[in-house]
Amino acid sequence: MLLIPAIDLKDGQCVRLRQGAMDDATIFSDDPVKVAAHWRDQGARRLHLVDLNGAFAGKPKNLSVIRDILGEVGDDMPVQLGGGIRDLDTIEAYLDMGLSYVIIGTAAVKTPGFLHDACDAFPGQVIVGLDAKDGMVAIDGWAKITNHNVIDLAKRFEDYGVNSVIYTDIGRDGMMTGVNIEATVKLAQALTIPVIASGGLTNLDDIRALCAVEDEGIEGAITGRAIYEGSIDFAAAQNLADELAG
């Protein structure tokens, strides 16, 4: 079970949003590169970046700090990034910069042809991010709930050749209320590609609960607010996950 620290970038700073609201951001650091190095030193084996400004603008907006983060930790672990990725040129530029995986979210739902083309052009390097509430996919920074069932859509994207699915329960993200294990397992069971859980990770009990269902196809969990506010000690949590994996 891979625990993946999240660094959400807004105006060059490391922040966390509550339930995706840009006007409800907590600033945790004005030096995201230092934060990335910290998580590497704590034993992280993958890093999750989000360009929040990019997600809302539809194009990359924190390029210089992303480049600096990759320069600091890119040789030590894979880095994945989402937010503002809407065309193949952007993907190519990011991968050339040293990014390991791009995450496509809203654009995958709105323009599935783009996701298909991306998987063809960059095999093994495209992750799809699906955010859902009550099993229905949300888009546009969670502002709109679609009529797409998350499992049906994930299966279609699996056929396109995506590497894995990041599944976020938007009712829980940033709220420290625990992971929606049941919904995550249900999705993982329906797919042959790995699922990465996101949203709500709060304490070591969540780690134990996720590790108990790891064999269903859950590869890892993204953690944000909990590791910044201290309800989870990252190094201790990853050690626990490794022990439980045997």
Secondary structure, DSSP 8 states (H G I E B T S, - for coil): -EEEEEEEEETTEEEEESTT-TTSEEEEES-HHHHHHHHHHTT-S-EEEEEHHHHHHTS---HHHHHHHHHHHTTTS-EEEESS--SHHHHHHHHHHT-SEEEE-HHHHH-HHHHHHHHHHSTT-EEEEEEEETTEEEETTTTEEEEEEHHHHHHHHHHHT-S-EEEEETTTTTTTS---HHHHHHHHHH-SS-EEEES---SHHHHHHHHHTGGGTEEEEEE-HHHHHTSS-HHHHHHHHHHHH-
